[in-house]
Amino acid sequence: MRFPLLSAAFVTATLFPQLLAAQAAPPSGRWYATLEPVTGLEVSFGLKVEEKGGKLSGALLNGASESRFTSVTWDGESLVLALDHYDGKLVARRREDGLAGTFTRAIPSGTVEAPFRATRVAPAAPKPPRSSLALTGDWGVEMGEGEKASRLLGTFRQEGGRATGTLLGSTGDYGPMHGTWDGKTLVLTVFDGVFIYRLDATAGEGGSLSGTFRARSGVPAPWKARRLDAAGAATWLPGGGSIVRARDPQARVSFSFPVAPGKAVSLDDPELKDRPVVISISGSWCPNCHDEAPVLEELYRRYRGKGLAVVSLSYEYTEDPERSFRQIARFRERHGVTYPILFAGTTKSASASAPISLLEGWKGYPTTLFLDRSHRIVKAHSGFDGPSTGARFAAQKKELEEAVKGLLAR
């Protein structure tokens, strides 16, 4: 009768530690996740956790788009995926069926919290389209109803039953949306650490689309779209260079903001005086500004030897300078920015701040200003079309470079 007892003890002594070790091992690999900021609103995304040399790293996935976490930690119980550049994080614990946890992020009114779950089981492959209606192309989108309706441009692509794309407005695009298209029903979502969007639609008569758009609050907004040819797509939205302009083209821009506590930068400083300057009205919390920063850095490195200066004016969520400078530093580090980024104030008071107060038609972030050597605004551009917009991203980079060349030639 002692043999079974010894066997049980042996099993307990040998296998139980192995089980604990397996549970304590970091949850490396690919995860398929769903965020639910409000009941009934599910937004899909992916997680990738990698271990190399005992160190963890990872990325937030939206279709083929990858955004690296600033850090990944695992203490045997909790997985922390940091999005420090957005002052946010995903924290999860293991469950029998995968991971479960919460996304949190600081915003002006407090903190956003949303539960999420993740599994290693990939969703079923989308079924191929059941109709001949192709999704790929540009679509004229009307969001909302009546006087509150606004125009957006939808640019979508399909590969079999998979769909990707984004929406474009006056301040930029809605990020790397991804989902499914079966020829009749469209579902696109994105969660990039800030944007939390879901777009649903069904095909209607004449090849149109209609459905609902929901953001983090979950309040549905009706939308409809029709396909556009190349000419229609080119004129559906006003160009970024025609939305905002200087109220007085002869007025000179002047400001003085801190680049660090106790250290201000002015356009009258020797490094900026009598030089053409590109100014980005930006914010560390703004995904489109994150898309723009590497492009501006590339232009700065390429043309600073010819006299170009670049300055970013960052409008942050709070008046707390410690937090604001911390977030600006994280923004700078993430993109390897070498041009100065100044703390220009809060988003709440931005419209009364120079140089925004000198603008007519200002819509938001980013807005890029091109100043001549006398620091007059000769060109202004609203928004930024990022990598999710495909060919428009390449065209935007070319447009900005041509504007820089024009400044240097004046």
C-alpha positions in Angstrom: 0.0 0.0 0.0 3.0 2.3 0.4 3.9 2.2 -3.3 0.9 4.3 -4.5 1.7 6.8 -1.8 5.3 7.1 -2.9 4.2 7.4 -6.5 1.9 10.3 -5.6 4.6 12.0 -3.6 7.0 11.5 -6.5 4.5 13.0 -9.0 3.9 15.9 -6.7 7.6 16.5 -6.1 8.6 16.3 -9.8 5.7 17.5 -11.9 4.2 20.2 -9.7 7.3 22.4 -10.0 7.3 21.9 -13.7 3.7 23.0 -13.9 4.5 26.1 -11.9 7.5 26.8 -14.1 5.3 26.6 -17.2 2.8 29.0 -15.7 5.6 31.4 -14.7 7.2 31.4 -18.2 6.7 34.6 -20.1 3.7 34.4 -22.6 5.9 34.8 -25.7 4.5 34.5 -29.2 1.5 35.8 -31.2 -1.8 36.7 -29.5 -5.1 37.6 -31.1 -6.8 40.2 -28.9 -10.1 42.0 -28.6 -10.7 45.3 -26.8 -14.1 46.2 -25.5 -14.3 49.8 -24.3 -18.0 49.6 -23.9 -20.4 46.7 -24.0 -21.0 45.5 -27.5 -18.1 47.4 -29.1 -15.3 44.9 -30.0 -12.1 46.1 -31.6 -9.7 43.5 -32.8 -5.9 43.8 -32.7 -2.8 41.6 -32.3 0.0 41.3 -29.8 3.5 39.9 -30.4 5.8 39.1 -27.4 9.4 38.1 -28.1 12.1 36.9 -25.8 15.8 37.2 -26.6 18.7 36.9 -24.3 16.3 36.9 -21.3 14.8 40.2 -22.3 11.3 40.7 -23.5 10.1 43.0 -26.3 6.9 43.2 -28.4 4.6 45.0 -30.7 1.0 46.1 -31.1 -0.4 44.7 -34.4 -3.1 46.1 -36.7 -3.1 43.9 -39.8 0.4 44.2 -41.3 1.2 47.4 -39.2 3.5 46.9 -36.2 4.0 49.5 -33.4 6.7 48.6 -30.9 5.9 48.7 -27.2 8.3 50.9 -25.3 8.9 48.0 -22.8 7.5 44.5 -22.0 7.8 43.1 -18.5 6.6 39.8 -17.0 6.9 39.0 -13.2 5.4 35.5 -13.4 1.9 36.7 -12.9 1.4 40.0 -14.8 2.3 41.0 -18.3 2.8 44.8 -18.8 3.0 46.1 -22.3 4.0 49.7 -22.1 3.0 52.5 -24.5 4.9 55.2 -22.7 4.8 57.5 -25.7 1.1 57.7 -25.3 1.1 57.5 -21.5 -0.7 54.2 -21.7 -0.2 50.5 -21.1 -1.8 47.1 -21.4 -1.7 44.9 -18.3 -2.8 41.3 -18.4 -2.8 38.0 -16.4 -2.9 34.5 -17.7 -6.2 32.7 -17.8 -7.0 29.1 -18.9 -8.0 30.3 -22.3 -5.4 33.0 -22.8 -4.8 36.5 -21.4 -7.2 38.9 -19.8 -6.5 42.4 -18.6 -7.0 46.2 -19.0 -5.8 49.0 -21.2 -5.3 52.3 -19.4 -4.3 55.7 -20.8 -4.1 59.2 -19.3 -6.3 61.8 -21.1 -7.3 65.4 -20.2 -10.4 64.3 -18.3 -8.7 61.5 -16.3 -8.0 58.0 -17.4 -9.4 55.7 -20.1 -9.9 52.1 -19.1 -11.0 49.3 -21.3 -10.9 45.5 -20.7 -9.3 43.2 -23.3 -8.7 39.6 -23.8 -6.4 37.6 -26.0 -6.0 34.1 -27.2 -3.4 32.1 -29.2 -6.2 30.7 -31.4 -6.3 32.7 -34.6 -9.7 33.7 -35.9 -11.2 31.7 -38.7 -10.0 32.7 -42.1 -12.4 35.1 -43.7 -14.6 33.7 -46.4 -14.0 34.9 -50.0 -16.3 37.6 -51.3 -19.7 36.3 -52.3 -20.3 39.0 -54.9 -18.4 40.8 -57.7 -18.4 44.1 -55.8 -14.7 45.0 -55.2 -13.7 46.9 -52.2 -10.3 48.1 -53.3 -10.3 51.8 -54.3 -11.3 55.2 -53.0 -14.7 55.9 -51.5 -16.5 59.2 -50.9 -17.7 58.9 -47.2 -20.3 61.0 -45.6 -20.2 60.7 -41.8 -23.2 61.7 -39.7 -26.5 63.2 -40.9 -27.9 66.5 -41.8 -26.0 69.7 -41.0 -23.6 67.7 -38.8 -22.5 65.4 -41.7 -18.9 65.6 -42.6 -16.9 64.4 -45.6 -14.1 61.8 -45.3 -12.2 59.9 -47.9 -12.1 56.1 -47.5 -9.2 54.2 -49.1 -9.7 50.5 -48.8 -7.9 47.3 -50.1 -9.0 43.7 -50.2 -7.1 40.5 -50.5 -9.6 37.6 -50.7 -11.8 38.1 -47.7 -9.3 40.3 -45.8 -9.7 44.1 -45.8 -7.4 46.9 -44.9 -7.5 50.7 -45.3 -8.3 53.9 -43.5 -10.4 57.1 -43.5 -8.9 60.5 -44.2 -10.1 63.8 -42.9 -8.8 67.4 -42.5 -6.3 66.5 -39.7 -5.0 63.2 -41.1 -6.0 59.5 -41.3 -7.7 57.2 -38.8 -4.8 54.7 -38.6 -4.2 51.2 -40.0 -7.7 49.7 -40.0 -8.1 46.0 -40.8 -10.8 43.4 -40.9 -13.0 41.5 -43.3 -15.0 41.9 -46.5 -17.2 39.1 -47.9 -18.7 41.1 -50.8 -21.7 42.3 -48.8 -20.5 43.0 -45.2 -17.5 45.1 -44.2 -15.9 45.2 -40.8 -12.8 47.3 -40.1 -11.2 48.1 -36.7 -8.1 49.7 -35.3 -6.5 50.0 -31.8 -3.1 51.7 -31.9 -2.8 52.9 -28.3 -5.0 56.0 -29.0 -7.4 55.4 -31.8 -10.2 52.9 -30.9 -12.4 52.7 -34.0 -14.8 50.2 -35.5 -16.4 50.6 -39.0 -19.3 48.4 -40.0 -21.1 48.5 -43.4 -23.2 46.5 -45.8 -23.3 46.8 -49.5 -26.4 48.5 -51.0 -27.9 49.3 -54.4 -25.5 50.6 -57.0 -22.4 49.4 -55.2 -22.8 51.8 -52.3 -21.9 51.1 -48.7 -23.7 52.2 -45.5 -23.4 51.4 -41.8 -22.2 52.7 -38.5 -18.9 54.1 -37.2 -18.1 53.8 -33.5 -15.2 55.3 -31.5 -14.2 54.6 -27.9 -17.5 56.0 -26.5 -19.4 53.4 -28.5 -22.0 56.0 -29.7 -22.8 54.9 -33.3 -22.5 57.5 -36.1 -24.2 56.6 -39.4 -22.1 56.7 -42.5 -22.5 56.0 -46.2 -20.0 55.8 -49.1 -19.9 55.6 -52.8 -17.0 54.7 -55.1 -14.9 57.5 -56.6 -12.9 57.5 -59.7 -9.4 59.1 -59.7 -10.8 62.6 -60.5 -13.5 62.3 -57.9 -11.0 61.2 -55.2 -8.7 64.1 -56.0 -11.5 66.6 -55.3 -13.6 64.9 -52.7 -11.7 66.6 -49.8 -9.9 70.0 -49.9 -6.1 69.6 -50.1 -4.2 69.9 -46.9 -2.6 73.0 -48.3 -5.9 74.8 -48.9 -7.5 74.4 -45.5 -5.5 76.7 -43.2 -3.8 80.0 -44.0 -2.2 83.0 -42.4 -4.8 85.7 -41.4 -2.2 88.3 -42.4 0.5 87.0 -44.8 2.7 89.9 -43.8 2.6 89.2 -40.1 5.8 87.8 -38.6 5.6 84.8 -36.3 7.1 85.3 -32.9 7.1 83.0 -29.8 9.2 81.9 -26.9 8.5 78.5 -25.3 10.6 76.2 -23.1 12.6 73.3 -24.6 13.4 72.2 -21.1 12.6 73.6 -17.6 14.1 77.1 -17.4 15.4 77.1 -21.0 13.3 78.9 -23.6 13.7 79.0 -27.4 12.7 81.9 -29.5 12.7 82.6 -33.2 15.0 85.5 -32.4 17.7 83.1 -31.2 20.8 83.0 -33.4 20.1 79.4 -34.4 16.7 80.4 -35.9 17.1 84.1 -36.8 17.1 84.9 -40.5 16.6 81.2 -41.4 13.6 79.5 -43.1 11.8 77.5 -40.5 9.3 74.6 -40.6 7.0 74.6 -37.6 5.0 71.5 -36.6 2.0 72.3 -34.4 2.0 68.9 -32.6 1.3 66.9 -29.5 2.9 63.8 -28.0 -0.5 62.2 -27.7 -1.3 62.5 -31.4 -0.9 59.5 -33.7 -0.7 61.5 -36.8 2.0 63.7 -35.3 4.0 60.5 -34.6 3.6 59.6 -38.3 4.8 63.1 -39.3 7.9 63.3 -37.0 10.2 60.9 -38.8 9.4 62.7 -42.1 10.3 66.0 -40.6 13.5 64.6 -39.1 14.5 63.2 -42.5 14.0 66.6 -44.1 15.9 68.3 -41.3 18.9 66.0 -41.6 18.9 66.4 -45.4 18.5 70.2 -45.6 19.8 71.7 -42.3 23.2 72.1 -44.0 21.5 74.4 -46.5 20.0 76.6 -43.7 16.7 74.8 -42.9 15.5 74.9 -39.3 12.7 72.7 -37.9 10.8 73.4 -34.6 7.9 71.4 -33.1 5.5 73.2 -30.8 3.9 70.5 -28.6 0.6 71.2 -27.0 0.0 68.7 -24.2 -2.9 67.4 -22.1 -2.1 69.1 -18.8 -0.4 72.1 -17.3 1.9 69.9 -15.3 5.3 70.7 -16.8 7.0 67.6 -15.4 4.5 65.3 -17.1 4.6 67.3 -20.3 8.4 67.4 -20.6 8.4 63.7 -19.9 6.0 62.9 -22.7 7.8 65.2 -25.1 11.1 63.4 -24.2 9.5 60.0 -24.9 8.2 61.3 -28.3 11.7 62.6 -29.2 13.4 59.4 -28.2 10.9 57.2 -30.1 11.6 58.9 -33.4 15.2 59.9 -32.9 14.2 63.6 -33.3 17.2 66.0 -33.2 15.3 69.3 -33.9 13.9 71.2 -30.9 10.5 70.3 -29.5 9.0 73.0 -27.3 6.3 72.8 -24.7 3.9 75.4 -26.1 1.0 74.9 -23.6 -2.1 72.8 -23.3 -4.5 71.6 -25.9 -7.2 73.5 -24.0 -5.6 76.9 -24.5 -3.9 76.2 -27.9 -6.2 78.3 -30.1 -5.2 81.5 -28.3 -1.5 80.7 -28.5 0.9 82.1 -31.2 1.3 81.0 -33.9 -2.2 79.3 -33.9 -3.9 82.6 -33.2 -2.3 83.9 -36.5 -4.1 81.2 -38.5 -7.5 81.1 -40.2 -9.1 77.7 -40.7 -7.0 75.8 -38.1 -8.5 72.3 -37.6 -6.1 70.6 -35.3 -2.9 68.5 -35.1 -0.6 68.3 -36.8 -0.5 71.6 -38.7 2.7 72.4 -40.5 3.8 75.9 -41.2 6.5 77.0 -43.6 8.2 80.3 -42.6 10.5 82.4 -44.8 13.7 84.0 -43.6 11.6 86.9 -42.2 9.4 84.3 -40.4 6.3 85.1 -42.4 4.0 82.2 -43.1 4.3 81.4 -46.8 2.5 78.0 -46.7 0.5 76.1 -44.2 -0.6 72.4 -44.3 -3.4 70.8 -42.3 -3.1 67.2 -41.2 -0.8 64.4 -42.2 -1.6 61.3 -44.3 0.4 58.5 -42.7 1.7 55.1 -43.9 -1.9 53.7 -43.8 -2.9 55.9 -46.8 -0.5 54.1 -49.2 0.3 56.3 -52.2 -1.0 59.4 -50.4 1.8 59.0 -47.8 4.4 59.0 -50.5 2.8 62.0 -52.2 2.6 63.9 -48.9 6.3 63.4 -48.3 7.1 64.7 -51.7 4.8 67.7 -51.2 6.6 68.6 -47.9 10.0 68.3 -49.5 9.0 70.5 -52.4 7.8 73.1 -49.9 11.2 73.0 -48.1 13.0 73.5 -51.4 10.8 76.4 -52.1 11.7 78.0 -48.8 15.4 77.6 -49.3 15.1 79.1 -52.8 13.5 82.3 -51.5 
